């Protein structure tokens, strides 16, 4: 994998040019893209021509992959659907412009599942191509894992950043809700859709997020203070694989041995109950966000999405409104709970990436956090008995993203020891 931070430092020092990084990416793409299928569109020649002109900007001209649900004027944007094959938007999404203004060079559009839903898109996991890379940000996670780009952007409505990051063994960062702009990104659920960042390690995602937002999110060069960590298994703990359970326990014990204050946490009933609200809010909004496609091109939607939207049509506005009220109550209870700790440590997924490409895996360990809106980071560095990556998830306080990123780096570092 390519470390965005290490590459940026070498460019700053004059040891490397952005054009040279583009060539590294081009070589990795030439070697593995035909097998992995991480990209929906590429423009390596365009990146070669323009990369060096951005060397002085925050992203230092680094190549970037953008999930194919972000509008781009110089790439087709199909949102993972044949309905929009060849579609050329008239303007860039706000996140795309943030990348460009920060000096990122968009190398290509990474594969998204259909409208960022659960319908698989065919991308393979670079760690083992017989397994799914997860979704819906399938191509973004796979491109990082295969060393095709040092930074990639995706989105999460259920678990579409954290889960594929875990499956592919990379760092994934879902910021606090609305920290990154969604204007110009194909909506699935406007109350939940969150832009996320993929990179090789935790410091790399923090660097990329800082560069594109102008916020004080970088954690490199800072002291890794031992955080207070609450170990959380949730009511779904029994559905985590034995390897995943052991990985979480190992991460907690390693953090404690390094000086972290580790405690056990049980979610209050009001927060546990909020898990059911995610599906109601998401699906009610998806039925409206995708109304045009469902009403006019239903025959071109995949079977999973067609079934999901058909069921969503039965959700009443009263059910939706009550789910939103329950969500607000749960967010307040969660905020009160987080006053007692720095971060939560919990599984990123039920286990390693499932075999086959018929599913992107279950987001059961992600939905609650997307609903509540706090920052989440997948910490790579663990594996199951077969050698497939396992990810542990650090969940922070809402709008305290730098604290969460620093804690995630702490966990990442102790797992390397």
VENRATA-V230126 format. One record per residue. N is the residue number from 1. RES is the residue in three letters. OMEGA is omega in degrees with one decimal (none if undefined). Layout:
<<N:RES:OMEGA> <N:RES:OMEGA>>
This chain:
<<1:UNK:-179.5> <2:UNK:177.5> <3:UNK:-179.7> <4:UNK:-177.7> <5:UNK:179.5> <6:UNK:178.8> <7:UNK:179.5> <8:UNK:179.0> <9:UNK:178.9> <10:UNK:176.3> <11:UNK:177.6> <12:UNK:-177.4> <13:UNK:-179.1> <14:UNK:-179.2> <15:UNK:-172.6> <16:UNK:174.9> <17:UNK:174.4> <18:UNK:178.2> <19:UNK:178.3> <20:UNK:176.9> <21:UNK:176.0> <22:UNK:179.7> <23:UNK:175.1> <24:UNK:-179.6> <25:UNK:-179.5> <26:UNK:178.7> <27:UNK:179.2> <28:UNK:178.8> <29:UNK:178.9> <30:UNK:-176.6> <31:UNK:-167.9> <32:UNK:-173.3> <33:UNK:-179.2> <34:UNK:179.0> <35:UNK:-172.1> <36:UNK:-179.3> <37:UNK:-177.6> <38:UNK:-172.0> <39:UNK:171.9> <40:UNK:178.4> <41:UNK:-179.2> <42:UNK:171.1> <43:UNK:-178.6> <44:UNK:179.9> <45:UNK:177.6> <46:UNK:178.4> <47:UNK:177.7> <48:UNK:-176.3> <49:UNK:-169.1> <50:UNK:-170.6> <51:UNK:-173.0> <52:UNK:-179.0> <53:UNK:-177.3> <54:UNK:-173.3> <55:UNK:-176.9> <56:UNK:-178.2> <57:UNK:-172.5> <58:UNK:179.8> <59:UNK:171.3> <60:UNK:179.0> <61:UNK:-178.7> <62:UNK:175.6> <63:UNK:-175.9> <64:UNK:171.3> <65:UNK:179.2> <66:UNK:178.0> <67:UNK:-173.9> <68:UNK:166.3> <69:UNK:175.4> <70:UNK:178.3> <71:UNK:176.4> <72:UNK:-178.7> <73:UNK:-175.0> <74:UNK:172.8> <75:UNK:170.2> <76:UNK:-178.5> <77:UNK:-173.4> <78:UNK:-179.9> <79:UNK:179.6> <80:UNK:-174.7> <81:UNK:175.9> <82:UNK:178.7> <83:UNK:-175.8> <84:UNK:179.0> <85:UNK:179.9> <86:UNK:-177.9> <87:UNK:178.9> <88:UNK:178.7> <89:UNK:-179.9> <90:UNK:179.7> <91:UNK:176.9> <92:UNK:172.1> <93:UNK:-179.3> <94:UNK:-179.7> <95:UNK:176.2> <96:UNK:178.3> <97:UNK:177.4> <98:UNK:177.7> <99:UNK:-178.8> <100:UNK:-179.5> <101:UNK:179.7> <102:UNK:178.4> <103:UNK:173.4> <104:UNK:179.1> <105:UNK:-176.0> <106:UNK:-177.8> <107:UNK:-178.8> <108:UNK:176.2> <109:UNK:-179.3> <110:UNK:-174.9> <111:UNK:172.3> <112:UNK:167.4> <113:UNK:-175.4> <114:UNK:-178.5> <115:UNK:-179.8> <116:UNK:178.1> <117:UNK:-178.2> <118:UNK:-177.8> <119:UNK:-177.3> <120:UNK:-175.1> <121:UNK:175.5> <122:UNK:176.6> <123:UNK:-178.8> <124:UNK:-178.3> <125:UNK:-179.8> <126:UNK:179.9> <127:UNK:174.7> <128:UNK:-173.9> <129:UNK:175.6> <130:UNK:-175.9> <131:UNK:177.1> <132:UNK:171.2> <133:UNK:-172.8> <134:UNK:-179.8> <135:UNK:7.0> <136:UNK:-179.4> <137:UNK:-173.0> <138:UNK:-175.8> <139:UNK:-179.1> <140:UNK:179.1> <141:UNK:-178.4> <142:UNK:-179.2> <143:UNK:176.8> <144:UNK:-176.8> <145:UNK:-178.8> <146:UNK:179.5> <147:UNK:-177.8> <148:UNK:174.1> <149:UNK:176.9> <150:UNK:-179.7> <151:UNK:174.2> <152:UNK:178.6> <153:UNK:177.7> <154:UNK:178.4> <155:UNK:178.1> <156:UNK:173.1> <157:UNK:173.2> <158:UNK:177.8> <159:UNK:-165.4> <160:UNK:170.4> <161:UNK:-174.0> <162:UNK:-176.8> <163:UNK:177.5> <164:UNK:175.0> <165:UNK:178.6> <166:UNK:-178.0> <167:UNK:-176.6> <168:UNK:176.7> <169:UNK:178.5> <170:UNK:174.9> <171:UNK:176.1> <172:UNK:-176.3> <173:UNK:171.2> <174:UNK:-176.8> <175:UNK:170.4> <176:UNK:-176.6> <177:UNK:177.0> <178:UNK:175.4> <179:UNK:177.0> <180:UNK:-172.2> <181:UNK:177.6> <182:UNK:179.0> <183:UNK:-178.2> <184:UNK:174.1> <185:UNK:-178.9> <186:UNK:-175.8> <187:UNK:170.0> <188:UNK:176.4> <189:UNK:-172.1> <190:UNK:177.5> <191:UNK:-173.0> <192:UNK:-175.8> <193:UNK:-177.6> <194:UNK:176.4> <195:UNK:-180.0> <196:UNK:-174.4> <197:UNK:175.4> <198:UNK:174.7> <199:UNK:-174.8> <200:UNK:-177.1> <201:UNK:-175.0> <202:UNK:178.1> <203:UNK:-179.5> <204:UNK:179.0> <205:UNK:177.3> <206:UNK:177.7> <207:UNK:-178.2> <208:UNK:179.3> <209:UNK:178.4> <210:UNK:-177.5> <211:UNK:-175.7> <212:UNK:-180.0> <213:UNK:-173.8> <214:UNK:-179.2> <215:UNK:178.6> <216:UNK:-177.5> <217:UNK:-179.8> <218:UNK:-178.2> <219:UNK:176.3> <220:UNK:-179.6> <221:UNK:178.4> <222:UNK:179.0> <223:UNK:-179.9> <224:UNK:178.9> <225:UNK:179.9> <226:UNK:-176.9> <227:UNK:168.2> <228:UNK:-174.2> <229:UNK:175.0> <230:UNK:179.2> <231:UNK:-175.2> <232:UNK:179.4> <233:UNK:-176.7> <234:UNK:-178.1> <235:UNK:-179.1> <236:UNK:-175.4> <237:UNK:-177.7> <238:UNK:-179.5> <239:UNK:173.3> <240:UNK:179.1> <241:UNK:178.1> <242:UNK:178.4> <243:UNK:179.7> <244:UNK:177.7> <245:UNK:-180.0> <246:UNK:-179.9> <247:UNK:179.8> <248:UNK:178.1> <249:UNK:179.3> <250:UNK:179.8> <251:UNK:-179.9> <252:UNK:-178.7> <253:UNK:178.2> <254:UNK:177.7> <255:UNK:179.9> <256:UNK:-179.9> <257:UNK:180.0> <258:UNK:174.9> <259:UNK:178.1> <260:UNK:176.4> <261:UNK:-174.0> <262:UNK:177.4> <263:UNK:176.4> <264:UNK:-179.5> <265:UNK:172.2> <266:UNK:-178.9> <267:UNK:173.8> <268:UNK:-175.3> <269:UNK:-177.2> <270:UNK:178.0> <271:UNK:177.2> <272:UNK:-178.6> <273:UNK:-178.6> <274:UNK:179.8> <275:UNK:-179.0> <276:UNK:-178.1> <277:UNK:-176.7> <278:UNK:-177.8> <279:UNK:179.5> <280:UNK:-179.6> <281:UNK:-177.6> <282:UNK:-172.8> <283:UNK:177.0> <284:UNK:-179.8> <285:UNK:179.5> <286:UNK:179.2> <287:UNK:178.7> <288:UNK:179.0> <289:UNK:-179.0> <290:UNK:-177.6> <291:UNK:-178.8> <292:UNK:-177.9> <293:UNK:-177.9> <294:UNK:-176.6> <295:UNK:-173.0> <296:UNK:-177.0> <297:UNK:-176.0> <298:UNK:-178.4> <299:UNK:-179.4> <300:UNK:174.6> <301:UNK:177.2> <302:UNK:-176.1> <303:UNK:-179.4> <304:UNK:-178.4> <305:UNK:178.2> <306:UNK:179.2> <307:UNK:-179.0> <308:UNK:-178.9> <309:UNK:176.6> <310:UNK:176.9> <311:UNK:-179.0> <312:UNK:-179.2> <313:UNK:-178.0> <314:UNK:179.6> <315:UNK:-176.7> <316:UNK:176.9> <317:UNK:177.3> <318:UNK:178.0> <319:UNK:178.6> <320:UNK:-178.7> <321:UNK:178.5> <322:UNK:177.2> <323:UNK:177.6> <324:UNK:177.8> <325:UNK:178.3> <326:UNK:177.8> <327:UNK:178.7> <328:UNK:178.3> <329:UNK:-179.5> <330:UNK:178.5> <331:UNK:178.3> <332:UNK:178.7> <333:UNK:179.4> <334:UNK:178.2> <335:UNK:177.9> <336:UNK:-179.2> <337:UNK:-176.2> <338:UNK:176.1> <339:UNK:-176.0> <340:UNK:-177.1> <341:UNK:175.2> <342:UNK:-176.8> <343:UNK:172.1> <344:UNK:173.5> <345:UNK:-173.3> <346:UNK:-179.7> <347:UNK:172.9> <348:UNK:-177.1> <349:UNK:179.2> <350:UNK:-178.7> <351:UNK:177.1> <352:UNK:-178.7> <353:UNK:177.7> <354:UNK:177.2> <355:UNK:179.0> <356:UNK:-177.1> <357:UNK:-178.6> <358:UNK:-179.6> <359:UNK:175.0> <360:UNK:179.7> <361:UNK:-175.7> <362:UNK:175.5> <363:UNK:-172.7> <364:UNK:-179.1> <365:UNK:-177.9> <366:UNK:-169.6> <367:UNK:-176.9> <368:UNK:-175.9> <369:UNK:174.8> <370:UNK:179.6> <371:UNK:-176.5> <372:UNK:172.2> <373:UNK:-179.2> <374:UNK:175.7> <375:UNK:177.8> <376:UNK:178.6> <377:UNK:170.3> <378:UNK:178.9> <379:UNK:178.7> <380:UNK:174.3> <381:UNK:179.2> <382:UNK:-179.1> <383:UNK:175.8> <384:UNK:-175.8> <385:UNK:179.2> <386:UNK:179.8> <387:UNK:177.5> <388:UNK:-177.1> <389:UNK:170.1> <390:UNK:180.0> <391:UNK:170.4> <392:UNK:-171.2> <393:UNK:173.6> <394:UNK:-179.6> <395:UNK:-176.9> <396:UNK:175.1> <397:UNK:178.0> <398:UNK:177.7> <399:UNK:174.2> <400:UNK:-172.0> <401:UNK:-177.9> <402:UNK:176.7> <403:UNK:179.4> <404:UNK:179.0> <405:UNK:178.8> <406:UNK:178.2> <407:UNK:178.4> <408:UNK:176.3> <409:UNK:177.2> <410:UNK:179.7> <411:UNK:178.8> <412:UNK:-178.1> <413:UNK:-178.4> <414:UNK:176.5> <415:UNK:177.9> <416:UNK:-174.7> <417:UNK:none>>
